[in-house]
Amino acid sequence: MSSETRSYPRRVATEGGEIEFRLMSLADEAAVLDFAQKLPVHDLLFLPRNISEPKVLTAWIKEIERGAITSLLAVKAGRVVGCGTLVRDPLSWSPHVGEIRNVVSSDVRGLGVGRALSQEIFALALGAGLEKLVVQMTVDQTGAIAIFEGLGFKAEALMRDHVKDKEGKNHDIVVLGHNVAQVRAQMEAYGLPAAVQH
């Protein structure tokens, strides 16, 4: 997947200080593993795999190198404080759909870092020409849900008892979707093509 329409690194001012967004690569593997291993397990439940496991992170890097995944790191003072990922599967029945996965360190939550990361990965997804975007999270992640609703995502599904934490407790997952193609067509119909540019 290409990010020709956006250039990195990119710096953004947040209430939590200046954040640098940069594309994740093999060189970031140790820093991302350190970041992931410091996250509360509950923050990882919505991800299909446990990114705090080294073998999962190695597979993730391979998917980045293959071009199926684009991951942005949010870095503050040289430390990874967030990661946003856009996942596409061009060989599936849904090559027009992208999934966004965001995780932010608890010490920068509520300071605009998650919002800035979500906006940045959303812009990358728009630039990829996808028709639909989805994001999923546990139902108690109300801040993240509000961020994505602010970007135009709407609830599409509730999957009860979909994930199980290490203590064996089940958690519900909510799936939000954004029909990018429909919104783009509506904006263009109203003569607002600049509004859908990235």
C-alpha positions in Angstrom: 0.0 0.0 0.0 1.3 3.4 -0.8 1.3 6.6 1.2 2.3 8.9 -1.7 -0.3 11.5 -0.7 1.2 11.9 2.8 4.8 12.3 3.7 6.5 11.2 6.9 7.8 11.9 9.4 5.1 14.5 10.2 4.9 16.5 13.5 1.7 17.4 15.2 1.2 19.5 18.3 -1.1 18.0 21.0 -2.0 18.7 24.6 0.5 16.0 25.4 3.3 17.7 23.6 4.7 17.4 20.1 4.1 14.0 18.5 6.0 12.7 15.5 4.2 10.3 13.2 6.4 8.0 11.2 5.9 4.8 9.2 6.8 1.7 11.2 9.6 -0.5 9.8 11.7 -3.4 10.9 14.0 -1.0 12.8 11.1 -0.2 15.1 10.4 -3.8 16.2 12.1 -3.6 19.6 10.5 -0.2 20.4 7.0 -1.3 19.4 7.4 -4.5 21.4 8.4 -2.5 24.5 5.4 -0.2 23.9 3.0 -3.1 23.5 4.3 -5.0 26.6 3.6 -1.9 28.8 0.0 -1.7 27.7 -2.8 -3.1 29.9 -4.0 -6.4 28.5 -7.5 -5.0 28.2 -6.2 -2.4 25.7 -5.2 -5.3 23.4 -8.4 -7.3 23.5 -9.9 -5.8 20.3 -6.8 -6.8 18.2 -7.0 -10.1 16.4 -3.6 -11.1 17.9 -1.6 -10.2 21.0 1.0 -7.7 19.8 2.9 -7.9 23.0 4.1 -11.4 21.9 7.4 -11.2 19.9 6.3 -13.8 17.3 3.2 -11.7 16.6 5.2 -8.6 16.2 7.6 -10.4 13.8 4.6 -11.5 11.6 3.3 -7.9 11.7 6.6 -6.5 10.4 6.4 -9.1 7.6 2.9 -7.9 6.6 4.2 -4.3 6.6 7.0 -5.4 4.3 4.6 -7.3 2.1 2.4 -4.2 1.8 -0.8 -5.6 3.3 -0.4 -3.4 6.4 0.6 0.3 6.9 1.4 1.2 10.5 2.1 4.7 11.8 3.9 5.2 15.0 3.2 8.1 17.3 6.6 9.0 18.9 7.1 11.5 21.8 10.6 12.3 23.0 12.0 9.2 21.2 9.5 6.8 22.8 6.6 5.1 21.0 3.3 6.2 22.6 0.9 5.0 20.0 0.4 3.0 16.9 -2.2 3.3 14.2 -2.6 0.5 11.6 -4.5 0.2 8.3 -5.1 -3.4 7.3 -6.1 -4.4 3.8 -6.5 -7.8 2.2 -6.5 -7.4 -1.6 -6.9 -11.2 -2.1 -10.1 -11.4 0.0 -13.7 -10.9 -1.0 -13.4 -7.4 0.6 -10.5 -5.8 -1.2 -12.3 -2.5 -1.0 -12.5 -2.5 2.8 -9.8 -1.4 5.2 -9.6 -2.0 8.9 -8.1 0.6 11.3 -6.5 -0.5 14.5 -5.2 2.1 17.0 -3.6 1.7 20.4 -2.3 4.6 22.5 -0.3 4.5 25.7 -2.3 5.3 28.9 0.0 8.1 29.9 -1.0 10.2 26.9 -4.7 9.4 26.8 -7.0 12.4 27.0 -4.3 14.7 25.6 -5.3 14.6 21.9 -2.7 11.9 20.9 -5.3 9.3 20.1 -7.4 11.8 18.2 -4.4 13.0 16.1 -3.4 9.4 15.4 -6.9 8.4 14.4 -7.2 11.4 12.1 -3.8 10.6 10.5 -4.5 7.0 9.9 -8.0 7.9 8.6 -6.3 10.3 6.1 -4.0 7.5 5.0 -7.0 5.2 4.5 -8.8 7.9 2.4 -5.7 8.3 0.3 -5.7 4.5 -0.4 -8.9 4.8 -2.3 -10.8 2.3 -0.1 -14.6 2.3 -0.3 -15.3 1.3 3.3 -13.4 1.4 6.6 -14.1 -0.5 9.8 -12.8 -0.3 13.3 -13.5 -2.5 16.3 -13.0 -2.1 20.0 -14.4 -3.2 23.4 -17.6 -1.4 24.3 -16.0 0.3 27.3 -13.5 2.2 25.2 -15.9 5.2 25.0 -13.2 7.7 24.3 -12.0 5.8 21.2 -15.6 5.2 20.1 -16.3 9.0 20.3 -13.2 9.8 18.3 -14.3 7.5 15.4 -17.9 8.7 15.6 -16.5 12.2 15.2 -14.8 11.0 12.0 -18.2 9.8 10.6 -18.1 6.1 11.7 -21.3 4.5 12.8 -22.0 1.5 14.9 -22.7 -1.6 12.7 -22.4 -4.6 15.0 -22.1 -5.7 18.6 -20.4 -9.0 19.1 -21.3 -10.3 22.5 -18.6 -12.2 24.5 -16.3 -12.1 21.4 -13.0 -11.9 23.2 -11.7 -13.5 26.4 -9.1 -11.9 28.6 -6.3 -13.8 30.5 -8.5 -14.2 33.5 -11.2 -15.9 31.4 -13.7 -13.0 31.4 -15.6 -12.4 28.2 -15.9 -8.9 26.6 -18.2 -7.5 24.0 -16.8 -5.9 20.8 -18.4 -3.1 18.9 -17.8 -2.7 15.2 -18.0 0.8 13.6 -18.1 1.4 9.9 -17.6 4.3 7.5 -18.9 4.2 4.0 -16.2 6.3 2.4 -17.4 5.9 -1.1 -20.9 7.0 -0.3 -19.7 10.1 1.6 -17.3 10.9 -1.2 -20.1 10.7 -3.8 -22.4 12.8 -1.7 -19.8 15.5 -1.2 -19.0 15.5 -4.9 -22.8 15.7 -5.7 -23.0 18.8 -3.6 -20.0 20.3 -5.4 -17.6 20.0 -2.5 -14.7 17.9 -4.1 -12.1 19.8 -2.0 -13.8 18.5 1.2 -13.0 14.9 0.2 -9.4 15.6 -0.7 -6.7 14.4 1.6 
